[in-house]
Amino acid sequence: MITILIASLAVIAIVFLLQQLIKSYPDNNILRALRDLFVIMLALGITVAIIFIGFRLLRFVL
């Protein structure tokens, strides 16, 4: 149940972020907005992966 709640909140956040990116471009260039969205998602994914690996290594060392 909690997984469905987290997934729905994540989808709402991504839609809101996409809406804000589209509004930030005056000429409504959707490709630039999507590119920026993918760069943000990639950065967040890399950050989560680094934190996850760090915690795994910390548990392994301790």
N, C-alpha and C positions, 0 to 999 in steps of 0.2 A: 504494500500500500504506500509506504513512504517513497519507494522508488518511482511510482507513478506520479506522485506529487512533485518530486524533484525534477523528473523529466518534463512535466508540464510547465513548471516554473522556468526551466531552462529554455524551452521553446518560446515562451512568452518573452523572456529576456532577449533572445536572439531576434525575434520579430521586432521588438522595440528598438534594438540597436540598428537593425536594417532600416527601419523607418527614420530614425534620426540621421543615419548616413545619407539616405536619399534626400532628406530635407536640407542637408548641409550643402549640397551641390545645387547651385542656381539653375544650371542647364539640365538637371535631372539625368545626368549621365549614369545610368544604372551599372555599367560595366566597371567604372571607377569605384562606385559604392560597393559593389560585390567584391572587387579586388581588396579594398580596405577591410571589408568584413572578414575575408579569408585570411588576411594577414593577422588580424586581431585574434581570430580563432586559432591560427597556427601558433602564435605567441603564447596564448593561454594553454594550449595543449603541451607545448614544450615546457612551460613553467610547471604544470601539473606533473609531467613525467619526471622532471628533475627533482621535485619535492618527493615524489613516490620512491624514486631510486635512492635518494638521500635517506629517507626513513628506513628503507630496506637495509641499506648498508649500515645505518646506525644500530639497527636491531641485530645485525649479523656481528658487528664489532663488539657490542656489549653483550 
